Amino acid sequence: MDGVISIAASLLGAFALGSIPFAVIVSRVFFKQDIRSFGSGNPGATNVFRTFGPVAGFATFALDILKGAAAVYLAKVLAPTQWSPDGADWLMIAAAMSAIAGHAFSPFIGFKGGKGVATAAGAIGVLMPAAFFILLGMFLLILVVTRMVSLGSITIALEFPVLCILLYGDRTPILLFGLLAAVLVVWRHHTNLRRIFRGEEHKIG
């Protein structure tokens, strides 16, 4: 029974954390506007950055990272001590996916949401710190060179499963998470991909 309660609490808590629409909250509280009425209409940190400036954008980005990290850490704390390391991994990864799903399909804003990259980054930071810093470096490099957040996000999404194999090849749950997270992030960026191929993608600055 303890295991069932731990699983339910971890998944529900992670989804609830992921569902908090910080982009909408920041835009309404500090600018008296709804970010969904501006730019791409996407309730994510990038649209906040473009619409309300870098301070608001980075604050939203940090909050989205924090909720992904908090979701995984909650699962880590709630995992029964008698479980094997694999069992704890499965629970933390399920929590990570729940948080990402909550961000992408938030019930607070009509089951819509952002792309999930920042929330996934927070989860990865707790699960796989080494991979987190490698992905962050790659993202920043692409952002500096191309000024396209979407291209950086798609690139690190594709790189992530490879890093999982290279760094955590003996942990099956991690490998599955790498694949699922990559598929979800790339799928959420399908409209961006079309704009990139047409040379019409929005750029920062």
Secondary structure, 3 states (H helix, E strand, C coil): CHHHHHHHHHHHHHHHHHHCCHHHHHHHHHHCCCHHHCCCCCCCHHHHHHHHCHHHHHHHHHHHHHHHHHHHHHHHHHCCCCCCHHHHHHHHHHHHHHHHHHHHCEHHHCCECCCCHHHHHHHHHHHCHHHHHHHHHHHHHHHHHHCCHHHHHHHHHHHHHHHHHHHHCCCHHHHHHHHHHHHHHHHHCHHHHHHHHHCCCCCCC
